[in-house]
Amino acid sequence: MLSRGQIIFAIVFFVAFVIAITWAYTKDKQGNRAFFKGSYKVLLFIVLVFFLLFGIVKMKHWMF
């Protein structure tokens, strides 16, 4: 069981963490556009490879 102080600490920590993450994200928002331009292509390629491997394994099990 958690004490009242631990619960208060957890709530304050969570609120401070969310505020810090939001502040850091808004601060880096402009830089992310420049550095990660076209990164969706890499994500699409990884997803495509995953589905190809999944399909190959399913076909292998289906054939044998």
mmCIF file as Biopython writes it, N, C-alpha, C and O atoms, coordinates in Angstrom:
data_model
#
loop_
_atom_site.group_PDB
_atom_site.id
_atom_site.type_symbol
_atom_site.label_atom_id
_atom_site.label_alt_id
_atom_site.label_comp_id
_atom_site.label_asym_id
_atom_site.label_entity_id
_atom_site.label_seq_id
_atom_site.pdbx_PDB_ins_code
_atom_site.Cartn_x
_atom_site.Cartn_y
_atom_site.Cartn_z
_atom_site.occupancy
_atom_site.B_iso_or_equiv
_atom_site.auth_seq_id
_atom_site.auth_asym_id
_atom_site.pdbx_PDB_model_num
ATOM 1   N N  . MET A ? 1  ? 0.843  -1.180  0.000   1.0 0.0 1  A 1 
ATOM 2   C CA . MET A ? 1  ? 0.000  0.000   0.000   1.0 0.0 1  A 1 
ATOM 3   C C  . MET A ? 1  ? 0.888  1.242   0.000   1.0 0.0 1  A 1 
ATOM 4   O O  . MET A ? 1  ? 1.927  1.272   0.659   1.0 0.0 1  A 1 
ATOM 5   N N  . LEU A ? 2  ? 0.482  2.230   -0.720  1.0 0.0 2  A 1 
ATOM 6   C CA . LEU A ? 2  ? 1.249  3.469   -0.795  1.0 0.0 2  A 1 
ATOM 7   C C  . LEU A ? 2  ? 0.777  4.455   0.273   1.0 0.0 2  A 1 
ATOM 8   O O  . LEU A ? 2  ? -0.405 4.532   0.608   1.0 0.0 2  A 1 
ATOM 9   N N  . SER A ? 3  ? 1.736  5.194   0.783   1.0 0.0 3  A 1 
ATOM 10  C CA . SER A ? 3  ? 1.370  6.210   1.767   1.0 0.0 3  A 1 
ATOM 11  C C  . SER A ? 3  ? 0.879  7.459   1.041   1.0 0.0 3  A 1 
ATOM 12  O O  . SER A ? 3  ? 1.025  7.589   -0.175  1.0 0.0 3  A 1 
ATOM 13  N N  . ARG A ? 4  ? 0.298  8.366   1.806   1.0 0.0 4  A 1 
ATOM 14  C CA . ARG A ? 4  ? -0.225 9.606   1.222   1.0 0.0 4  A 1 
ATOM 15  C C  . ARG A ? 4  ? 0.903  10.434  0.588   1.0 0.0 4  A 1 
ATOM 16  O O  . ARG A ? 4  ? 0.706  11.053  -0.457  1.0 0.0 4  A 1 
ATOM 17  N N  . GLY A ? 5  ? 2.063  10.442  1.211   1.0 0.0 5  A 1 
ATOM 18  C CA . GLY A ? 5  ? 3.198  11.193  0.681   1.0 0.0 5  A 1 
ATOM 19  C C  . GLY A ? 5  ? 3.700  10.628  -0.643  1.0 0.0 5  A 1 
ATOM 20  O O  . GLY A ? 5  ? 4.073  11.378  -1.544  1.0 0.0 5  A 1 
ATOM 21  N N  . GLN A ? 6  ? 3.708  9.307   -0.754  1.0 0.0 6  A 1 
ATOM 22  C CA . GLN A ? 6  ? 4.138  8.680   -2.007  1.0 0.0 6  A 1 
ATOM 23  C C  . GLN A ? 6  ? 3.158  8.979   -3.138  1.0 0.0 6  A 1 
ATOM 24  O O  . GLN A ? 6  ? 3.573  9.202   -4.276  1.0 0.0 6  A 1 
ATOM 25  N N  . ILE A ? 7  ? 1.883  8.985   -2.836  1.0 0.0 7  A 1 
ATOM 26  C CA . ILE A ? 7  ? 0.879  9.297   -3.857  1.0 0.0 7  A 1 
ATOM 27  C C  . ILE A ? 7  ? 1.012  10.748  -4.311  1.0 0.0 7  A 1 
ATOM 28  O O  . ILE A ? 7  ? 0.944  11.036  -5.506  1.0 0.0 7  A 1 
ATOM 29  N N  . ILE A ? 8  ? 1.201  11.655  -3.366  1.0 0.0 8  A 1 
ATOM 30  C CA . ILE A ? 8  ? 1.378  13.068  -3.716  1.0 0.0 8  A 1 
ATOM 31  C C  . ILE A ? 8  ? 2.633  13.246  -4.559  1.0 0.0 8  A 1 
ATOM 32  O O  . ILE A ? 8  ? 2.612  13.971  -5.554  1.0 0.0 8  A 1 
ATOM 33  N N  . PHE A ? 9  ? 3.728  12.591  -4.171  1.0 0.0 9  A 1 
ATOM 34  C CA . PHE A ? 9  ? 4.964  12.671  -4.943  1.0 0.0 9  A 1 
ATOM 35  C C  . PHE A ? 9  ? 4.749  12.151  -6.362  1.0 0.0 9  A 1 
ATOM 36  O O  . PHE A ? 9  ? 5.220  12.764  -7.319  1.0 0.0 9  A 1 
ATOM 37  N N  . ALA A ? 10 ? 4.044  11.032  -6.511  1.0 0.0 10 A 1 
ATOM 38  C CA . ALA A ? 10 ? 3.807  10.459  -7.833  1.0 0.0 10 A 1 
ATOM 39  C C  . ALA A ? 10 ? 2.999  11.409  -8.707  1.0 0.0 10 A 1 
ATOM 40  O O  . ALA A ? 10 ? 3.302  11.575  -9.889  1.0 0.0 10 A 1 
ATOM 41  N N  . ILE A ? 11 ? 1.978  12.030  -8.137  1.0 0.0 11 A 1 
ATOM 42  C CA . ILE A ? 11 ? 1.150  12.968  -8.906  1.0 0.0 11 A 1 
ATOM 43  C C  . ILE A ? 11 ? 1.960  14.188  -9.324  1.0 0.0 11 A 1 
ATOM 44  O O  . ILE A ? 11 ? 1.891  14.613  -10.477 1.0 0.0 11 A 1 
ATOM 45  N N  . VAL A ? 12 ? 2.731  14.756  -8.389  1.0 0.0 12 A 1 
ATOM 46  C CA . VAL A ? 12 ? 3.545  15.939  -8.707  1.0 0.0 12 A 1 
ATOM 47  C C  . VAL A ? 12 ? 4.609  15.577  -9.745  1.0 0.0 12 A 1 
ATOM 48  O O  . VAL A ? 12 ? 4.858  16.350  -10.669 1.0 0.0 12 A 1 
ATOM 49  N N  . PHE A ? 13 ? 5.227  14.425  -9.600  1.0 0.0 13 A 1 
ATOM 50  C CA . PHE A ? 13 ? 6.243  13.990  -10.556 1.0 0.0 13 A 1 
ATOM 51  C C  . PHE A ? 13 ? 5.631  13.820  -11.940 1.0 0.0 13 A 1 
ATOM 52  O O  . PHE A ? 13 ? 6.219  14.261  -12.928 1.0 0.0 13 A 1 
ATOM 53  N N  . PHE A ? 14 ? 4.472  13.196  -12.033 1.0 0.0 14 A 1 
ATOM 54  C CA . PHE A ? 14 ? 3.817  12.976  -13.316 1.0 0.0 14 A 1 
ATOM 55  C C  . PHE A ? 14 ? 3.482  14.303  -13.989 1.0 0.0 14 A 1 
ATOM 56  O O  . PHE A ? 14 ? 3.738  14.474  -15.181 1.0 0.0 14 A 1 
ATOM 57  N N  . VAL A ? 15 ? 2.916  15.236  -13.240 1.0 0.0 15 A 1 
ATOM 58  C CA . VAL A ? 15 ? 2.563  16.539  -13.804 1.0 0.0 15 A 1 
ATOM 59  C C  . VAL A ? 15 ? 3.813  17.274  -14.279 1.0 0.0 15 A 1 
ATOM 60  O O  . VAL A ? 15 ? 3.815  17.846  -15.369 1.0 0.0 15 A 1 
ATOM 61  N N  . ALA A ? 16 ? 4.877  17.265  -13.476 1.0 0.0 16 A 1 
ATOM 62  C CA . ALA A ? 16 ? 6.120  17.930  -13.864 1.0 0.0 16 A 1 
ATOM 63  C C  . ALA A ? 16 ? 6.735  17.262  -15.094 1.0 0.0 16 A 1 
ATOM 64  O O  . ALA A ? 16 ? 7.279  17.945  -15.962 1.0 0.0 16 A 1 
ATOM 65  N N  . PHE A ? 17 ? 6.653  15.940  -15.175 1.0 0.0 17 A 1 
ATOM 66  C CA . PHE A ? 17 ? 7.199  15.211  -16.309 1.0 0.0 17 A 1 
ATOM 67  C C  . PHE A ? 17 ? 6.448  15.564  -17.590 1.0 0.0 17 A 1 
ATOM 68  O O  . PHE A ? 17 ? 7.069  15.790  -18.629 1.0 0.0 17 A 1 
ATOM 69  N N  . VAL A ? 18 ? 5.128  15.611  -17.526 1.0 0.0 18 A 1 
ATOM 70  C CA . VAL A ? 18 ? 4.327  15.956  -18.707 1.0 0.0 18 A 1 
ATOM 71  C C  . VAL A ? 18 ? 4.631  17.383  -19.154 1.0 0.0 18 A 1 
ATOM 72  O O  . VAL A ? 18 ? 4.747  17.641  -20.352 1.0 0.0 18 A 1 
ATOM 73  N N  . ILE A ? 19 ? 4.761  18.299  -18.222 1.0 0.0 19 A 1 
ATOM 74  C CA . ILE A ? 19 ? 5.090  19.691  -18.561 1.0 0.0 19 A 1 
ATOM 75  C C  . ILE A ? 19 ? 6.469  19.761  -19.212 1.0 0.0 19 A 1 
ATOM 76  O O  . ILE A ? 19 ? 6.642  20.461  -20.209 1.0 0.0 19 A 1 
ATOM 77  N N  . ALA A ? 20 ? 7.449  19.051  -18.667 1.0 0.0 20 A 1 
ATOM 78  C CA . ALA A ? 20 ? 8.805  19.081  -19.216 1.0 0.0 20 A 1 
ATOM 79  C C  . ALA A ? 20 ? 8.851  18.472  -20.612 1.0 0.0 20 A 1 
ATOM 80  O O  . ALA A ? 20 ? 9.528  19.007  -21.490 1.0 0.0 20 A 1 
ATOM 81  N N  . ILE A ? 21 ? 8.155  17.382  -20.833 1.0 0.0 21 A 1 
ATOM 82  C CA . ILE A ? 21 ? 8.136  16.746  -22.145 1.0 0.0 21 A 1 
ATOM 83  C C  . ILE A ? 21 ? 7.453  17.655  -23.163 1.0 0.0 21 A 1 
ATOM 84  O O  . ILE A ? 21 ? 7.921  17.781  -24.295 1.0 0.0 21 A 1 
ATOM 85  N N  . THR A ? 22 ? 6.357  18.285  -22.773 1.0 0.0 22 A 1 
ATOM 86  C CA . THR A ? 22 ? 5.654  19.197  -23.678 1.0 0.0 22 A 1 
ATOM 87  C C  . THR A ? 22 ? 6.530  20.382  -24.037 1.0 0.0 22 A 1 
ATOM 88  O O  . THR A ? 22 ? 6.586  20.779  -25.201 1.0 0.0 22 A 1 
ATOM 89  N N  . TRP A ? 23 ? 7.203  20.941  -23.071 1.0 0.0 23 A 1 
ATOM 90  C CA . TRP A ? 23 ? 8.089  22.087  -23.308 1.0 0.0 23 A 1 
ATOM 91  C C  . TRP A ? 23 ? 9.236  21.696  -24.235 1.0 0.0 23 A 1 
ATOM 92  O O  . TRP A ? 23 ? 9.568  22.446  -25.154 1.0 0.0 23 A 1 
ATOM 93  N N  . ALA A ? 24 ? 9.845  20.534  -24.008 1.0 0.0 24 A 1 
ATOM 94  C CA . ALA A ? 24 ? 10.956 20.086  -24.845 1.0 0.0 24 A 1 
ATOM 95  C C  . ALA A ? 24 ? 10.485 19.811  -26.269 1.0 0.0 24 A 1 
ATOM 96  O O  . ALA A ? 24 ? 11.198 20.118  -27.224 1.0 0.0 24 A 1 
ATOM 97  N N  . TYR A ? 25 ? 9.306  19.242  -26.423 1.0 0.0 25 A 1 
ATOM 98  C CA . TYR A ? 25 ? 8.797  18.954  -27.764 1.0 0.0 25 A 1 
ATOM 99  C C  . TYR A ? 25 ? 8.539  20.240  -28.538 1.0 0.0 25 A 1 
ATOM 100 O O  . TYR A ? 25 ? 8.910  20.341  -29.707 1.0 0.0 25 A 1 
ATOM 101 N N  . THR A ? 26 ? 7.911  21.222  -27.903 1.0 0.0 26 A 1 
ATOM 102 C CA . THR A ? 26 ? 7.631  22.469  -28.609 1.0 0.0 26 A 1 
ATOM 103 C C  . THR A ? 26 ? 8.922  23.209  -28.935 1.0 0.0 26 A 1 
ATOM 104 O O  . THR A ? 26 ? 8.996  23.910  -29.944 1.0 0.0 26 A 1 
ATOM 105 N N  . LYS A ? 27 ? 9.936  23.060  -28.094 1.0 0.0 27 A 1 
ATOM 106 C CA . LYS A ? 27 ? 11.217 23.712  -28.347 1.0 0.0 27 A 1 
ATOM 107 C C  . LYS A ? 27 ? 11.928 23.081  -29.548 1.0 0.0 27 A 1 
ATOM 108 O O  . LYS A ? 27 ? 12.573 23.787  -30.323 1.0 0.0 27 A 1 
ATOM 109 N N  . ASP A ? 28 ? 11.815 21.762  -29.706 1.0 0.0 28 A 1 
ATOM 110 C CA . ASP A ? 28 ? 12.498 21.058  -30.786 1.0 0.0 28 A 1 
ATOM 111 C C  . ASP A ? 28 ? 11.653 20.886  -32.039 1.0 0.0 28 A 1 
ATOM 112 O O  . ASP A ? 28 ? 12.110 20.277  -33.006 1.0 0.0 28 A 1 
ATOM 113 N N  . LYS A ? 29 ? 10.462 21.394  -32.043 1.0 0.0 29 A 1 
ATOM 114 C CA . LYS A ? 29 ? 9.541  21.157  -33.146 1.0 0.0 29 A 1 
ATOM 115 C C  . LYS A ? 29 ? 10.083 21.663  -34.488 1.0 0.0 29 A 1 
ATOM 116 O O  . LYS A ? 29 ? 9.954  20.975  -35.500 1.0 0.0 29 A 1 
ATOM 117 N N  . GLN A ? 30 ? 10.678 22.835  -34.506 1.0 0.0 30 A 1 
ATOM 118 C CA . GLN A ? 30 ? 11.185 23.389  -35.751 1.0 0.0 30 A 1 
ATOM 119 C C  . GLN A ? 30 ? 12.387 22.599  -36.265 1.0 0.0 30 A 1 
ATOM 120 O O  . GLN A ? 30 ? 12.512 22.376  -37.469 1.0 0.0 30 A 1 
ATOM 121 N N  . GLY A ? 31 ? 13.258 22.182  -35.372 1.0 0.0 31 A 1 
ATOM 122 C CA . GLY A ? 31 ? 14.432 21.419  -35.779 1.0 0.0 31 A 1 
ATOM 123 C C  . GLY A ? 31 ? 14.073 20.042  -36.302 1.0 0.0 31 A 1 
ATOM 124 O O  . GLY A ? 31 ? 14.741 19.529  -37.200 1.0 0.0 31 A 1 
ATOM 125 N N  . ASN A ? 32 ? 13.029 19.436  -35.755 1.0 0.0 32 A 1 
ATOM 126 C CA . ASN A ? 32 ? 12.623 18.111  -36.201 1.0 0.0 32 A 1 
ATOM 127 C C  . ASN A ? 32 ? 12.183 18.108  -37.651 1.0 0.0 32 A 1 
ATOM 128 O O  . ASN A ? 32 ? 12.417 17.131  -38.363 1.0 0.0 32 A 1 
ATOM 129 N N  . ARG A ? 33 ? 11.558 19.168  -38.099 1.0 0.0 33 A 1 
ATOM 130 C CA . ARG A ? 33 ? 11.126 19.241  -39.491 1.0 0.0 33 A 1 
ATOM 131 C C  . ARG A ? 33 ? 12.325 19.217  -40.433 1.0 0.0 33 A 1 
ATOM 132 O O  . ARG A ? 33 ? 12.269 18.594  -41.493 1.0 0.0 33 A 1 
ATOM 133 N N  . ALA A ? 34 ? 13.398 19.886  -40.058 1.0 0.0 34 A 1 
ATOM 134 C CA . ALA A ? 34 ? 14.574 19.951  -40.924 1.0 0.0 34 A 1 
ATOM 135 C C  . ALA A ? 34 ? 15.383 18.665  -40.884 1.0 0.0 34 A 1 
ATOM 136 O O  . ALA A ? 34 ? 15.860 18.212  -41.924 1.0 0.0 34 A 1 
ATOM 137 N N  . PHE A ? 35 ? 15.548 18.071  -39.723 1.0 0.0 35 A 1 
ATOM 138 C CA . PHE A ? 35 ? 16.417 16.911  -39.589 1.0 0.0 35 A 1 
ATOM 139 C C  . PHE A ? 35 ? 15.758 15.609  -40.009 1.0 0.0 35 A 1 
ATOM 140 O O  . PHE A ? 35 ? 16.446 14.692  -40.459 1.0 0.0 35 A 1 
ATOM 141 N N  . PHE A ? 36 ? 14.457 15.505  -39.876 1.0 0.0 36 A 1 
ATOM 142 C CA . PHE A ? 36 ? 13.767 14.244  -40.146 1.0 0.0 36 A 1 
ATOM 143 C C  . PHE A ? 36 ? 12.885 14.304  -41.380 1.0 0.0 36 A 1 
ATOM 144 O O  . PHE A ? 36 ? 11.877 13.603  -41.464 1.0 0.0 36 A 1 
ATOM 145 N N  . LYS A ? 37 ? 13.260 15.141  -42.339 1.0 0.0 37 A 1 
ATOM 146 C CA . LYS A ? 37 ? 12.499 15.236  -43.573 1.0 0.0 37 A 1 
ATOM 147 C C  . LYS A ? 37 ? 12.642 13.929  -44.346 1.0 0.0 37 A 1 
ATOM 148 O O  . LYS A ? 37 ? 13.761 13.474  -44.587 1.0 0.0 37 A 1 
ATOM 149 N N  . GLY A ? 38 ? 11.542 13.331  -44.728 1.0 0.0 38 A 1 
ATOM 150 C CA . GLY A ? 38 ? 11.562 12.093  -45.493 1.0 0.0 38 A 1 
ATOM 151 C C  . GLY A ? 38 ? 11.707 10.837  -44.657 1.0 0.0 38 A 1 
ATOM 152 O O  . GLY A ? 38 ? 11.915 9.756   -45.209 1.0 0.0 38 A 1 
ATOM 153 N N  . SER A ? 39 ? 11.605 10.948  -43.355 1.0 0.0 39 A 1 
ATOM 154 C CA . SER A ? 39 ? 11.770 9.766   -42.503 1.0 0.0 39 A 1 
ATOM 155 C C  . SER A ? 39 ? 10.602 8.793   -42.645 1.0 0.0 39 A 1 
ATOM 156 O O  . SER A ? 39 ? 10.722 7.622   -42.284 1.0 0.0 39 A 1 
ATOM 157 N N  . TYR A ? 40 ? 9.478  9.272   -43.167 1.0 0.0 40 A 1 
ATOM 158 C CA . TYR A ? 40 ? 8.346  8.376   -43.372 1.0 0.0 40 A 1 
ATOM 159 C C  . TYR A ? 40 ? 8.678  7.298   -44.404 1.0 0.0 40 A 1 
ATOM 160 O O  . TYR A ? 40 ? 8.102  6.210   -44.367 1.0 0.0 40 A 1 
ATOM 161 N N  . LYS A ? 41 ? 9.594  7.587   -45.316 1.0 0.0 41 A 1 
ATOM 162 C CA . LYS A ? 41 ? 9.993  6.586   -46.316 1.0 0.0 41 A 1 
ATOM 163 C C  . LYS A ? 41 ? 10.688 5.408   -45.646 1.0 0.0 41 A 1 
ATOM 164 O O  . LYS A ? 41 ? 10.465 4.259   -46.029 1.0 0.0 41 A 1 
ATOM 165 N N  . VAL A ? 42 ? 11.514 5.675   -44.669 1.0 0.0 42 A 1 
ATOM 166 C CA . VAL A ? 42 ? 12.201 4.612   -43.940 1.0 0.0 42 A 1 
ATOM 167 C C  . VAL A ? 42 ? 11.188 3.773   -43.176 1.0 0.0 42 A 1 
ATOM 168 O O  . VAL A ? 42 ? 11.278 2.545   -43.167 1.0 0.0 42 A 1 
ATOM 169 N N  . LEU A ? 43 ? 10.234 4.420   -42.543 1.0 0.0 43 A 1 
ATOM 170 C CA . LEU A ? 43 ? 9.196  3.701   -41.807 1.0 0.0 43 A 1 
ATOM 171 C C  . LEU A ? 43 ? 8.378  2.818   -42.748 1.0 0.0 43 A 1 
ATOM 172 O O  . LEU A ? 43 ? 8.093  1.666   -42.421 1.0 0.0 43 A 1 
ATOM 173 N N  . LEU A ? 44 ? 8.002  3.340   -43.899 1.0 0.0 44 A 1 
ATOM 174 C CA . LEU A ? 44 ? 7.244  2.546   -44.867 1.0 0.0 44 A 1 
ATOM 175 C C  . LEU A ? 44 ? 8.054  1.352   -45.357 1.0 0.0 44 A 1 
ATOM 176 O O  . LEU A ? 44 ? 7.504  0.264   -45.534 1.0 0.0 44 A 1 
ATOM 177 N N  . PHE A ? 45 ? 9.350  1.541   -45.578 1.0 0.0 45 A 1 
ATOM 178 C CA . PHE A ? 45 ? 10.208 0.444   -46.017 1.0 0.0 45 A 1 
ATOM 179 C C  . PHE A ? 45 ? 10.285 -0.653  -44.955 1.0 0.0 45 A 1 
ATOM 180 O O  . PHE A ? 45 ? 10.213 -1.836  -45.287 1.0 0.0 45 A 1 
ATOM 181 N N  . ILE A ? 46 ? 10.429 -0.283  -43.702 1.0 0.0 46 A 1 
ATOM 182 C CA . ILE A ? 46 ? 10.506 -1.262  -42.615 1.0 0.0 46 A 1 
ATOM 183 C C  . ILE A ? 46 ? 9.193  -2.037  -42.506 1.0 0.0 46 A 1 
ATOM 184 O O  . ILE A ? 46 ? 9.207  -3.254  -42.325 1.0 0.0 46 A 1 
ATOM 185 N N  . VAL A ? 47 ? 8.066  -1.345  -42.614 1.0 0.0 47 A 1 
ATOM 186 C CA . VAL A ? 47 ? 6.767  -2.012  -42.547 1.0 0.0 47 A 1 
ATOM 187 C C  . VAL A ? 47 ? 6.601  -2.951  -43.739 1.0 0.0 47 A 1 
ATOM 188 O O  . VAL A ? 47 ? 6.091  -4.061  -43.586 1.0 0.0 47 A 1 
ATOM 189 N N  . LEU A ? 48 ? 7.024  -2.520  -44.912 1.0 0.0 48 A 1 
ATOM 190 C CA . LEU A ? 48 ? 6.940  -3.367  -46.103 1.0 0.0 48 A 1 
ATOM 191 C C  . LEU A ? 48 ? 7.772  -4.633  -45.938 1.0 0.0 48 A 1 
ATOM 192 O O  . LEU A ? 48 ? 7.301  -5.726  -46.252 1.0 0.0 48 A 1 
ATOM 193 N N  . VAL A ? 49 ? 8.998  -4.500  -45.450 1.0 0.0 49 A 1 
ATOM 194 C CA . VAL A ? 49 ? 9.854  -5.666  -45.230 1.0 0.0 49 A 1 
ATOM 195 C C  . VAL A ? 49 ? 9.221  -6.601  -44.202 1.0 0.0 49 A 1 
ATOM 196 O O  . VAL A ? 49 ? 9.260  -7.819  -44.371 1.0 0.0 49 A 1 
ATOM 197 N N  . PHE A ? 50 ? 8.649  -6.055  -43.158 1.0 0.0 50 A 1 
ATOM 198 C CA . PHE A ? 50 ? 7.997  -6.875  -42.140 1.0 0.0 50 A 1 
ATOM 199 C C  . PHE A ? 50 ? 6.862  -7.692  -42.755 1.0 0.0 50 A 1 
ATOM 200 O O  . PHE A ? 50 ? 6.763  -8.895  -42.513 1.0 0.0 50 A 1 
ATOM 201 N N  . PHE A ? 51 ? 6.014  -7.053  -43.541 1.0 0.0 51 A 1 
ATOM 202 C CA . PHE A ? 51 ? 4.894  -7.772  -44.145 1.0 0.0 51 A 1 
ATOM 203 C C  . PHE A ? 51 ? 5.367  -8.783  -45.190 1.0 0.0 51 A 1 
ATOM 204 O O  . PHE A ? 51 ? 4.757  -9.842  -45.339 1.0 0.0 51 A 1 
ATOM 205 N N  . LEU A ? 52 ? 6.437  -8.474  -45.910 1.0 0.0 52 A 1 
ATOM 206 C CA . LEU A ? 52 ? 6.987  -9.452  -46.852 1.0 0.0 52 A 1 
ATOM 207 C C  . LEU A ? 52 ? 7.490  -10.692 -46.117 1.0 0.0 52 A 1 
ATOM 208 O O  . LEU A ? 52 ? 7.212  -11.815 -46.537 1.0 0.0 52 A 1 
ATOM 209 N N  . LEU A ? 53 ? 8.217  -10.499 -45.037 1.0 0.0 53 A 1 
ATOM 210 C CA . LEU A ? 53 ? 8.698  -11.635 -44.261 1.0 0.0 53 A 1 
ATOM 211 C C  . LEU A ? 53 ? 7.541  -12.423 -43.663 1.0 0.0 53 A 1 
ATOM 212 O O  . LEU A ? 53 ? 7.568  -13.654 -43.643 1.0 0.0 53 A 1 
ATOM 213 N N  . PHE A ? 54 ? 6.536  -11.722 -43.181 1.0 0.0 54 A 1 
ATOM 214 C CA . PHE A ? 54 ? 5.343  -12.385 -42.641 1.0 0.0 54 A 1 
ATOM 215 C C  . PHE A ? 54 ? 4.661  -13.225 -43.721 1.0 0.0 54 A 1 
ATOM 216 O O  . PHE A ? 54 ? 4.255  -14.360 -43.472 1.0 0.0 54 A 1 
ATOM 217 N N  . GLY A ? 55 ? 4.539  -12.659 -44.912 1.0 0.0 55 A 1 
ATOM 218 C CA . GLY A ? 55 ? 3.924  -13.383 -46.019 1.0 0.0 55 A 1 
ATOM 219 C C  . GLY A ? 55 ? 4.729  -14.595 -46.434 1.0 0.0 55 A 1 
ATOM 220 O O  . GLY A ? 55 ? 4.154  -15.641 -46.733 1.0 0.0 55 A 1 
ATOM 221 N N  . ILE A ? 56 ? 6.051  -14.480 -46.461 1.0 0.0 56 A 1 
ATOM 222 C CA . ILE A ? 56 ? 6.906  -15.607 -46.821 1.0 0.0 56 A 1 
ATOM 223 C C  . ILE A ? 56 ? 6.747  -16.734 -45.815 1.0 0.0 56 A 1 
ATOM 224 O O  . ILE A ? 56 ? 6.638  -17.897 -46.203 1.0 0.0 56 A 1 
ATOM 225 N N  . VAL A ? 57 ? 6.732  -16.411 -44.545 1.0 0.0 57 A 1 
ATOM 226 C CA . VAL A ? 57 ? 6.577  -17.433 -43.510 1.0 0.0 57 A 1 
ATOM 227 C C  . VAL A ? 57 ? 5.206  -18.100 -43.625 1.0 0.0 57 A 1 
ATOM 228 O O  . VAL A ? 57 ? 5.106  -19.322 -43.517 1.0 0.0 57 A 1 
ATOM 229 N N  . LYS A ? 58 ? 4.152  -17.315 -43.843 1.0 0.0 58 A 1 
ATOM 230 C CA . LYS A ? 58 ? 2.813  -17.890 -43.981 1.0 0.0 58 A 1 
ATOM 231 C C  . LYS A ? 58 ? 2.731  -18.790 -45.210 1.0 0.0 58 A 1 
ATOM 232 O O  . LYS A ? 58 ? 2.120  -19.857 -45.156 1.0 0.0 58 A 1 
ATOM 233 N N  . MET A ? 59 ? 3.337  -18.370 -46.309 1.0 0.0 59 A 1 
ATOM 234 C CA . MET A ? 59 ? 3.328  -19.191 -47.522 1.0 0.0 59 A 1 
ATOM 235 C C  . MET A ? 59 ? 4.102  -20.483 -47.297 1.0 0.0 59 A 1 
ATOM 236 O O  . MET A ? 59 ? 3.697  -21.541 -47.777 1.0 0.0 59 A 1 
ATOM 237 N N  . LYS A ? 60 ? 5.195  -20.405 -46.581 1.0 0.0 60 A 1 
ATOM 238 C CA . LYS A ? 60 ? 6.002  -21.585 -46.302 1.0 0.0 60 A 1 
ATOM 239 C C  . LYS A ? 60 ? 5.206  -22.600 -45.473 1.0 0.0 60 A 1 
ATOM 240 O O  . LYS A ? 60 ? 5.261  -23.800 -45.743 1.0 0.0 60 A 1 
ATOM 241 N N  . HIS A ? 61 ? 4.475  -22.128 -44.478 1.0 0.0 61 A 1 
ATOM 242 C CA . HIS A ? 61 ? 3.661  -23.009 -43.652 1.0 0.0 61 A 1 
ATOM 243 C C  . HIS A ? 61 ? 2.467  -23.560 -44.441 1.0 0.0 61 A 1 
ATOM 244 O O  . HIS A ? 61 ? 2.030  -24.688 -44.208 1.0 0.0 61 A 1 
ATOM 245 N N  . TRP A ? 62 ? 1.952  -22.771 -45.360 1.0 0.0 62 A 1 
ATOM 246 C CA . TRP A ? 62 ? 0.815  -23.198 -46.153 1.0 0.0 62 A 1 
ATOM 247 C C  . TRP A ? 62 ? 1.208  -24.273 -47.159 1.0 0.0 62 A 1 
ATOM 248 O O  . TRP A ? 62 ? 0.438  -25.192 -47.437 1.0 0.0 62 A 1 
ATOM 249 N N  . MET A ? 63 ? 2.429  -24.142 -47.705 1.0 0.0 63 A 1 
ATOM 250 C CA . MET A ? 63 ? 2.873  -25.077 -48.737 1.0 0.0 63 A 1 
ATOM 251 C C  . MET A ? 63 ? 3.310  -26.419 -48.145 1.0 0.0 63 A 1 
ATOM 252 O O  . MET A ? 63 ? 3.178  -27.449 -48.805 1.0 0.0 63 A 1 
ATOM 253 N N  . PHE A ? 64 ? 3.818  -26.425 -46.937 1.0 0.0 64 A 1 
ATOM 254 C CA . PHE A ? 64 ? 4.357  -27.678 -46.384 1.0 0.0 64 A 1 
ATOM 255 C C  . PHE A ? 64 ? 3.553  -28.149 -45.222 1.0 0.0 64 A 1 
ATOM 256 O O  . PHE A ? 64 ? 3.864  -29.187 -44.637 1.0 0.0 64 A 1 
#
